[in-house]
């Protein structure tokens, strides 16, 4: 738990975000639970900034994305909406090593 000072006194926050990593997931989970979120950042202009190579999918991460979606997460849905390139990897190899990847 974290404490944040407000005009009327102290308010208890259930969720505290210290970095942009996982920001969307934390905000979605907090909204679903009705919890308050505290965000601490050194640069407000960089909150939610994406990395230079935000790829979703591939052999390993693709399986995780499917599991996250099955549990109610939004990683795959957001990747579908923000994707600028969609590819099938390892098309020249067997079906066991083919995997979709999205570049957002």
C-alpha positions in Angstrom: 0.0 0.0 0.0 1.0 3.6 -0.5 -0.1 6.8 1.0 -0.6 10.0 -0.9 -1.3 13.4 0.7 -4.4 15.2 -0.5 -6.0 18.5 0.6 -8.4 16.8 3.1 -5.7 14.6 4.6 -4.2 11.2 3.8 -5.8 8.7 1.4 -4.8 5.1 1.1 -4.0 3.8 -2.4 -4.4 0.1 -3.1 -2.1 0.3 -6.2 1.1 2.3 -6.7 2.8 2.5 -10.0 6.5 3.5 -9.9 7.4 3.0 -13.5 5.7 2.9 -16.9 6.3 -0.9 -17.2 3.0 -2.6 -16.9 1.2 0.7 -16.7 -1.8 -0.4 -18.9 -2.3 -3.7 -17.1 -2.2 -2.0 -13.7 -4.6 0.7 -14.7 -7.0 -1.8 -16.2 -6.9 -4.0 -13.2 -7.4 -1.1 -10.8 -10.4 0.2 -12.9 -12.0 -3.2 -12.8 -11.6 -3.4 -9.0 -12.6 0.3 -8.4 -9.3 1.0 -6.8 -7.3 4.3 -6.8 -4.0 4.4 -8.5 -1.0 6.5 -7.6 1.6 7.2 -10.4 5.1 8.3 -9.6 7.2 9.4 -12.6 10.3 11.6 -13.1 9.0 12.9 -16.4 5.3 13.4 -17.0 5.8 13.8 -20.7 7.1 10.2 -21.0 4.3 8.4 -19.1 3.1 5.5 -21.2 5.8 6.0 -23.9 6.4 2.9 -25.9 9.8 1.4 -26.4 11.5 1.5 -29.8 10.6 -2.1 -30.7 7.2 -3.0 -29.1 6.5 -6.5 -30.6 3.8 -8.8 -29.3 3.9 -12.4 -30.2 6.5 -14.8 -31.4 7.2 -18.4 -30.2 7.5 -17.6 -26.4 5.7 -14.4 -25.8 2.8 -15.4 -28.2 1.9 -18.2 -25.8 1.9 -15.8 -22.8 -0.3 -13.4 -24.7 -2.9 -16.1 -25.3 -2.8 -17.1 -21.6 -3.2 -13.4 -20.5 -6.1 -13.0 -22.9 -7.7 -16.2 -21.5 -7.5 -14.7 -18.0 -9.2 -11.5 -19.0 -6.2 -9.4 -20.0 -6.1 -7.0 -22.9 -2.6 -7.4 -24.3 -3.7 -9.2 -27.5 -6.7 -6.9 -28.1 -4.6 -3.7 -27.6 -1.9 -5.2 -30.0 -4.6 -5.9 -32.6 -5.9 -2.3 -32.4 -2.4 -0.6 -32.4 -0.6 -2.9 -34.7 1.2 -1.5 -37.7 2.7 -4.8 -39.0 1.5 -8.4 -38.6 3.7 -11.3 -39.6 3.8 -15.0 -39.4 7.3 -16.1 -38.2 9.2 -19.2 -39.5 6.9 -19.9 -42.4 9.6 -21.9 -44.1 9.8 -24.3 -41.2 7.3 -26.8 -39.7 4.0 -25.9 -38.1 5.3 -26.4 -34.6 7.6 -23.4 -34.8 5.3 -21.0 -36.7 4.0 -18.1 -34.7 2.2 -14.7 -35.3 3.9 -11.5 -34.3 2.5 -7.9 -34.2 4.6 -4.8 -34.3 2.8 -1.9 -32.5 
